Amino acid sequence: MMRIRFGLRAKLLLLASVLFTIPWFGYQYVWEMEKYLRYGQEQTILGTARALATALHERPNLFNNQASFLPSVEQGKDFYGYELKQAIQLDGLPNDWPNYENRIHLYNQQNSINPLLANINSEHMFTATIAKYGKYLYLFISVVDNKVVFRPTNAQSIVNNDHLEIALVDNSGVFNRYIIANKQSGWLDSYRITHLSGPFPEVANFIQGHWLTTPQGYNIELRIPLTHVGDQIAFAVHDVDSTTEGISSSIGSADPSQKETLGTIVVPSPEIERIVKGMSHTNSRIWVVDQHKRVLASAGDLTKAGGVWQRTRLPDDNTNGNNLSPWQQLEQNWLIPLYYKFLTKPPKAFIDNLYDTQNLTGQHIETALIGDPSSQWRLTKDQQAVVLSAAYPIFINQQVHGAVIVEETTNGIRTLRNKALEKLFSAIIAILLISAVVFLLFASRISNRISKLRNQAENAIDENGRITASITASTANDEIGDLSRSFAQVVNRLSQYNHYLEGMSSRLSHELRTPIAVVRTSLENLSLHDIPQQSQQYIDRAQGGIARLNAILTSMSEATRIEQMLVSCERVNFDFNRVLNGCIQGYQQVYSTINFHYKPSDKALSMNGSPEHIAQLFDKVIANAAEFSIDQKIFITTEYHSKEVVVHISNNGQLLPEQMHERLFDSMVSVRKGSQDTQPHLGLGLYIARLICQFHQGKITATNHHNPQGVTISMSFPRT
């Protein structure tokens, strides 16, 4: 199974990848920061609501006495004057009334103000809505009447025809009643029927509007100055089918005939609005509601209410676009657009029509109206923005009579968060790039130093264990430098030891030769004297031992001599095949019992070197093959390549041990086991063969072969 190399450089890069966790931690930090900012914003707007509520505490005159202090309100009787955003054209058409269908209230026979005239079969009914714009209160009534009866041209009565009756209590508490009775479609004819100076109704010109006849009946659209409108109102539509039969049906919001039976109306308080507008510069939308959750005043636009952070600018936001640095240009043109593939920008426009200004809803408002400040988070209707809303109760005489609601979006915080993430991501990208380059350079330097040390160690010792080069010690003051110096010391000591071993044979042969000569001379002199026959055999054994010691010294001297000769040997060009053929012919005579299998070649093959040492090389290998051959056969083959010639000498016999293939050519190494040969074997023959091969820049190897089994010595030499 192939193992994937996981080098030091890859490991360092893997460790460097831990840096990529920094963006995640950074994002978590910014997220935590955003949570604290939201909490701070919540406390801020709650403080704003408390401050405004404090300005409204114990000021009952700011609230509508009849409307805001009622324990409960009745739909259709108690009204809320919607704040219109644009003027209404008094033309009798509801087209310019915003959200008209949702703000009208239906009045039918169930709302009859005269039980004696109530007729469930009557089709007489009408719808009405009230709004406020500027200094006027607007009223729109659409009546269903199968027979519209106008006031006759010369009639003095204003009630013997279809007419609208309105009853108001102004800001001074004065009760007034008005009749709208037209002689035809068009501009309204309005009359006051209370507090008259004479017997006839007085014209009320301040009530302006339009009477429009419709297929179903007629529409009345009118406006009344707010100076005539207090906090009580009632209106009723009286149906007359004949100028002589009187009123047939009277339907209304309440009985307009008496002050006590009127309903209530709430219009946004100008005084509260002035107070609220003073707080509108807080980037918030503010509501003030009464205890029935009807809006008394409002200020601010939620789309611009992003909180205190909305207008906050970071220090470098004022950077002139013409003076951007290359990095800032990269951020503006590439990085920031990339960031916003994942980040969301705060919406500039969103839809939020959650509240009906007649009746605000929300758990935080409910909580505030029972006396406890509260806040809540919510999404806008289009889910584009998050709105934070805080409500604070308004106390009058220890009772809650309203609440202040302050709202802000989180757009300011989201903008600040995005700015922080932009800076964070840019800084992280810069850090990652710089770190990656530094780690890569550091890993490459370490890897190169280790690779260099590895190469020096491999080149210092060859495959035969000989020291061929030294290691240059590093001067770096670190662990790799220490390792390099240790390797250099080890190789140097090992080189000295090998040199000692290599010179030991020559020193031994030099030191032993003199005492051996003394012993041999003594034995020769002793043999010249008459000695007993029994002692002669000991002298013969001693002379045999001296002869063997002399042979050993000769072999040791030969190896030493060969090394010395090869150093000073002069190279010449010679015919390799001629030398080989001559050697084989000589071997056939020397080894008469050996059958040599060799096909000589008459082709000249030039080689540069020493032919005598080449012949000596073949002598050593042939002698070794003849000794180990069990079938008296030696096979000699040659291979001629373009750059080298290879000679194989094989014999059948004992196999080489696997661990001896490389050491067979070392000095003093022999694989003979219990040999009975009287000749000493020091394992120097193949050592000399290797020295001669190395001198000729060749190579010698030994391999086992099978079927039949044996050993092949291969020698390769470069061709010239």
N, C-alpha and C positions, 0 to 999 in steps of 0.2 A: 504494500500500500504506500503510495507516494505521500510523503509528508510535506506540507506547505511550510516553506521557510518563513519564519516570523522574526525578522532581523531587529537590530537595535533601533534603526531609524523608524521602522513601522511601530515599534512599541512606544517610542517617544511621541510619535504622531498620535497614537491611540491615547496616551496620557494627555496630550495637548487637547484632544477632543473634549476633555472635561470642561474646557473653557466654554464650550457651547451651552453649558448649563447656566451660564451667567445671564443670558437673556431671560430665562424662565424666572430666576430669582429677581431680576430687575422688574419684570412684569408684575410679579407678586408684590414687590415693594410699592410700585406705583398704584396697584389695586388697593393695597392697604391705605396708602396716602389718600386715594379717592374716597375711601370709606370715612376716614377722619374728616376730610373736607366736607363730605355730605353731612356728617354729624355736626360739624361747625356751622354749616349753612342752616341746618334745622334749628339749632339754638339761636342763630342770628335772626331768622324770620320770626321765631317765637318771641324773641325780644322786641322785634318791630311791632308785632301784634300787641304785645303787652304795653308798649309805650303808647300806641294809639288808643288802646282801650283805657289806659290811665287818663288820657285827655278827655275821654267821654264819660268817665265814672261820675256818678252823682250830678248829672246834668239832664234832668227829666224834660227840660224845655226843648231839648234837641229832638225829642221823639214825639211822634204824633200821639196826642193824648187819647184819641178815640180808637185809633187803629193799632198802635203798637202796644197798648196796655190791655187790650182785650185778652181774656183767657183763651179764646179760640176764635177762628175766623170761619165764615161760611162762604163756600164757593158760590159765585154769582151774586152775592150781596155785598161782600167785602172785596174791594178791588185793589189791584196794584197797577199803578201807572207806569207802563213800560217806558223805558228811555229810548226814544227813536234816534237813529243816527243821521237821518236826513229829514227835511221838511216834507209835510204832507200837502198835496194839492187838494183843495176843497172842491171836488168835482162830483162827489157822490159815488165814486168808484173805489173799490178796495185794492186796486192794482199796486199802489205805492205803499201799502201797509205791509211791512216785512213779517213773514211767517204768520200771515193772516189766519190761515185755516187752523193753526194750532193754538191761537190765542183768543178765539171767539168763544162765547158761552151762549147756549141755546135757552131761550125762555119760551115756554108754552103755557097751556092752560093750568098746568100744575103751579105756575108762578102767578096765578091770578091774584090781584090785590083786592078784588071785590068778590067774595064767595057767591054773592047773589048772581053775578054775571058769568061765573065759571061754566063753561060748556065743553065737555070733553070731545064733542063732535066738531067743534069749531076748528077751522084751519088757521086761525089767526095765531101767529107766533113770530118771533124775531130773534136774531142773533146780535150780540153787541161785544165790542172790545174797546178798551181805554188805553191811551198811551200819552206820553209826555214828550214834548219837544220844545226846547227853549223855555219861553215864559207862558206856554199854553198847555192846556189839557185837551186832548183830542178824544172825540167819541164817534164811533162809527156804528150805526144801527141799520140792519137790513131786515125789513118787515115783509112777511108773507101775508098779503091781504087780497082777497079775491075781488074786492070792490074798494077802490081808493076814492074817498070823498074829500075834495078840497073845500076850503072855506069859500063860501059865495063872495062874489066881488063886493057887494054892498052890505054884507052881514056885519053886525057889530059883535056878535058872539064869536068867541075863538074856540069853543069847545063842542059845537054842533057839527063837527067834522073830524076826520082823522087827525090826531095831534099827538105830540110828544110832550110829556111833562117831566121836568127836571127839578129836583129839590136839592139845595146845597146849604151847607153851613160854612160861612167864610171863616177866615183866620181870626175874626173878632167874635166869633160865636153867634153871628146873626143868621137866622134861618130865612132862606129865600126860596121862592118857587117860580118857575118859568114855564111858559107854554110855547111850543113851536107849532104854529098852525099856518100853513101856507095856503095861498089862493091858487097856486099852480106850481109846477116844477120850476126849480131855479133857486135863487138865493133865499136864505131862510128868513122867515118872519118870526121874530122872537119877542116875547112879551113877559114882563114881570108882573105877577099877580099878587104879590105880598108887599106890605109897607107902601101902599099906594097913597098918593096925595089926593086922588079923586075917585070917582066911581068906576073908571075904566082902566083896563090893563095898560101898563106903560111899556113902551117899546124898549127892548133890551138890546141895544146895538152891539154891545160887547160880545154877544153870542153870534158868531159868524159861521156860515156853512152853506151847504147845498142840499136841496131836496131833489132826488132823482127818481122818476117813475121807472119801474122795472117790470118785466113780464110777470113776476111773482107778486109785485106790490110796489114798494118804494124803498129807497135808501136815504138815510140822513147822515151826513158827515159834517161835523161841527167842531169848533174849538172854543174854549172858554179861558180867559186869562187866569193864571194861577192865583192872582190876587183876590179873585172871587171864589176860590176853591179852598176849603179848609180840609178837614179830615173826615167829613161825612157827606154822603151823596146817595141819591136814589133817583131812578128814572123809570117811567112807565109809558107804554104805548097804548093809547086808547083808540079802539076801533069803532068807527061810526059808519053805518051802512046807509043812513038817510039823515038828512039835515033836520028832520022833524021827529025822529024816533029816539034820539039820544044815543048814549054810549052802549054798544052791545058787548064789548069785551075790553077788559083792562088787565094788561100783563106788564109786570115790572120787576125790577131787581128788589125793590122794597116799597112799602107804602110811602109815597112822597108827600102825603098830606100833613105829616107831623114830624117834628124834629126827632122825637124819641124813636120813631120807627125807621129812620134812615140807616143805610149801611155805612160802611167805612171805606175810605180810600187812602192809599199810601202813595205818596209821590216822593221821589228822592229828595232828601232834605238838603236845601242849599247850604245851611250852616254846617252840617256834617260834611258835605262835599268840600267846603272850603278847608275844613280841618284835614280831611283825607288828602286833598291835593297838596297840602303842605308836606305830606309824607310820601308823595308820589315820586320823589327824586331818589328813592332807595332801590331802583331797579326791581320793583315788585309790583304785583297787581294786588290791590287792596279792596276788600268788600267790607261794608258795615251792614249787618242784618238785624232785624228786630227779633223778638222772641218767636215770631211765626216764620222765621227764616226768609223774610222778604227783604229785598235789598233797599236800604235807605240811602246808600251812597256807594260809589265805586270810583276807582282811579287806577290808571296804569294799563298797560297792554302786555298780555302774557307773552306774546312773541318777542317782546323786548325785555322781559323780566328774567334775565339770566343770573341774577345775584351779583354779589360784590366782585366775583371773579370775572364777570363778563367783560368789563372794561379794563381788566388788568393786562398790562403788556409786560412781556419779559424783557430783560435788559437789552438783548440783542435783536428785538423785534424792529428796532428803529434803524437797522442796518440799511444803508443806501444800496439799492440793487446794482448800481454802477461800480461799487467798490467791494464787491464780493471776492473773497479769496477763492482759489481753485477748489478747496474742500467745500466751501459754502455753495459754490456753483454746482458741485456734484450733488450736494444735498438737495438743493432746490430743483434741479433738473431731473435727477434720477432716483435718489433715495426716498425723498418725501412722497413722490407719486407711488413708489413701491410700498411704502408703509401704509398708505391709505387704500391699498388693496385689501388690507386686513382691519384697519381702524375705521371707525364710523365717525363722520363729521356731524356735529350738532346741526339739526335742520334749521334753516333760516325761516321756514314757514311750516306751520302745522295746523291741524284743525282741532279745536277744543271748544265744543259747544255742549259741554257736559252740564253746565248749569242753566237752569231756567231762572231768570232774574226774579220771577215772582216767588220762587220757592227754591232756595239752594238746598242741596242735599249733600250728605256725607256724614260718616260716622264721627269725624272730628268736630263737625258743627253741632251734632247732637250732644257730644260730650261737653263742648264748650257751653251750650245752653243749659246744661245742668250744673255749671259752675267750675268745670275742670278744664284747664288748657290742654290742648291736644294737637297732634299733627299727624299727617298721613302722606304716603307716597302713592302716586297713581300715574298711569300712562294716559296720554291724550287719546282721543277717540281713534285717530289714525295710527296710534302706537309709534309715533315718530319722536316724541319727547317725553321725558319723565318730569312730572310736576310735583313739587313739594308744597304742601298746604298746611298752614298752622292757624288755629282758631283760638281766640282768647275771649273770655266772657266779659260783658259790660255790666257792672253792678250799679243799681240805683236803690237806695234804701235796703241794702243787704239782699236784694233780689236781682236775678239775672233778667235783664230786659233786652239783651241783644248780644251780639258777638262781633269781633273783628276778625276777618279772615285775610291772611296774607299768603300770597302764592308766588312761587318762583319756579323756574325750570332749572334743571341741572346743566344747562348748556354751557354756562360759565365754567363749571367744574370739568365738564367733558372737554371743553377747549383747553383748559389748563392741563388735564390729563394727557390729551393728545400731544401737547407741546412737550410735556415731560417725557412721554414715550419716544417722540422724535429725537430728543436729545440723548435719551438713554440708548436707543438703537444705533444712532450714529456713533456714540462713544464706544459701544460694544463692537460694532463693525471695525472701528479703527483699532481697538485693543486686539481683536481676533486676528486682524491682518498682520499687525506688528508682531504679535505673539507667535503666529504661525511661521512667519519669516525667521524670527529669532530661534524658535524651536527647530526649524528645518536646518538652519545654519549650524546650530549647536549639535544636532544629531548627526549631520553630515561630517562635522569635524571629528566627533568622537568615533564615528564609524570608520572614517578614513585613517585615523590614528591606529585603531585596532586592526584594520585590514593591513596597514603597513607593518605593524608588529607581527601579525600572522605570517605575512609573506617573508619577513626576515627570518622568523623561526623555521619556516618550511625550507628556506634556502640554506639555512645554517647546517642542517644535517641531511645528508642524502638518503636514498632508500636503503643503503647498506649500513646506516648508522654512523657514517664517518662525518666528521666536522669539516664542512667545505667552506664556510664563511663565518664571519663574526656578526654579532648584532650590535648596531649602533645605539648606545644608551641615550634615551631621551632626557632632555634637561627640564621638562615640564614638571612643575611641583604639584602633581596630583596623583591619583591612584594609577592611572595609565602610565604616567612617567615612572612611578615606583615599579610597576610590573615590567616595563621595558628594561629598567636597570637590573632588576632581578634576573630576567632572561639573559641579559648580556653577561652577568656574572656566572650564571649556570653554564652557558655555552662556553665561556672562556675556561672555566674549571674543567668542563668535560673535554675540551680541546687539549688542555694540558695533560689530562689523564690518558687520552688516546695516544698523544704523542709519546708519552712514557711507555705505553704498552707496545707501540709500534717500534720503539727503539730498544726494547728489552731484549729481543732476540739477538740483535747485533752486539749488544753489550755482553750478553751471556756467552755468545760464541767467542767473543774476544777474551773474556775473563777465564773461560773454562779451557780454552785451547792450551795454554801453558801447563796447568797441572795435569792435563791428559797426556801431553807430550812427555812430561816427567815420569808419569806412571808407565806409559808405554815403553819409554827408554829403559826404565828400571826393570820392567818385565823382560825386555829383550836381553839386557845384560844378565839378568838372573838365569835366563834359559841357556846362556853360554857356560854356566857352571854345572857341575854334576849335582844333580838333585835327585832325591828318591823318586822312584816311578810313581808312587802314590801322590807325590806333590805336583807332578807334572800336569795332572789333570786340572788342578786348581789354577795353575799358571795359564793353561789353555783357556779355561773359562774366563779368567781375568782379561786375557788378550781379546777374547770374543766380545766381552762387555766394553773394553776400550774401543774396539772397532765400531760397535754400535753407537757409542757416544760420539765417536768421530764422525759417523754418518749423520747423526743428528746435527752436529755442529756444522757439517757441510751444507745440509739443507737450510739451516737457519742463515748461514752465510750467503747461500745462493739467493734467498729471498731478499736479504739486505743488499746484496750486490746488484740484483736486478733493479731494485728501486733506484740505487745510485746511478746505475748505468743508463736507465731510462731518462734520468734528468739531463744527462750530458750526451745522449745518443743523437747522432746526426741522421736526419731523415733523407731518404733517397727514393726515387721512383723505381719500382720493380714490377715484374709480371707476377701477379698473385697466383694465377693458375699454374704457372711453371713451378712456383714454390710448393704449392699444394700437391701437384703430381709427383714431384720429387720426394716429398715427405711420405706419401702413400707407398711409393715403391720401396723406400727404405723400411717402412713398417712391415711390409710383407716379408722382408728378409729377417727382421728382428723378431717379429712375433710369427714364427713359422706355424704355430698351431691355430692361429686366428685367421678366419676367412673374412677378408675385407670386401665389402660390396660397394664398389665405387666406379663410376664411369668418368674417366679423365676427359678433360676438355683441352683442345689445342687452340682455343680462342684466347688471344692475349687480353689480359685484364689488368690495366695499370692501377697501381696503388702507391700512395706515398707513405713511407715508414721505414721500418727495419725488417728486412726479410729474415735475418737470423732470429729475431725475437718472435716473428710470426711462426717460424718453424718450431721454436721452443714452446710457443703456445700450443701448437698441434701435438707436440710431444707429451705435454702434460695431460691434455684431454684424452688422447689415444691411450695413454698409459692407464688412466683412470677407467676408461671404457673397457679395456682388455681385462683389467683386474675384476670388474664387476660383471662381465659377461658370463652367462651360464651355458650358452649354446655355442660359444666360440665364434660368434658372428658380430661384426661391426659394420654398420651401414653409414656411409658418408654421402650426403647429397648437398648440392649447391643450388642456390636460387639467385638469379641475376635480376636485379631491379635497376630502375633508371638512376637511382642515387646511391644504392648500396648493394652489397653482395652478402648473402647469408649462407653460412655453412652449418649444416646439422650433422652431428655425430651421435649415433644412437647405438645402444646395446640393450639386449634383453636380459633382465635380471631383477635384482632387488630394487624396489621403489624407494624414492626419497620420502622421508617424513614431510608432511605438509608444512610444518613450521620451519623446515630447513631449506626451503626453496631459495629464500633471500639470503640466509646466513651461510650457505654452502661455500660461497666465495670469500668468506672472511678468513683472516689469519687464525691458525691453530684450530680450525674447525674440521672434524672428520666424522663420517657416519659409519665407520667400520665398527662391527660388533664382534669382540672376541676373536680377532684375526689371529691365525696361527703363523702368519708370515713373520720371519725373523727380521725383516727389514722394518726399521722404525717409520711411522707415519705421523707427521705432525700437522697434517692438513694444510700444507703450504703450497701444494701443487696447483690447485684451482685458484688459490690466492694470487699466485704468480701469473696464472692465465688472465685473471681479471685486470691485474696491473698492466699487462701487455695490451689487452683490449682497450683500456682507458687511454693508454699512450697513443693508440691508433684511432682515438675518438670513436671507438666501437662500443659494443655492448655484448655481454655474455649472460645467458640465462639458462636455467635448468628446469625441465618439465618432465613429468611422468607421462608415459603412454601405456596404453592397455591393449590386450589382445594381439600379440602377447605383451605382457607388461615389461616395462623397462624404463630407461631414462634417456632423454635426448638433451644434449648440450648444444645450444644454438649460439652462434657468434655472428654478429653483423658488423660490417666495415663499410665506411663511406668510400664511394668510387671517386677517382680523380679524373 
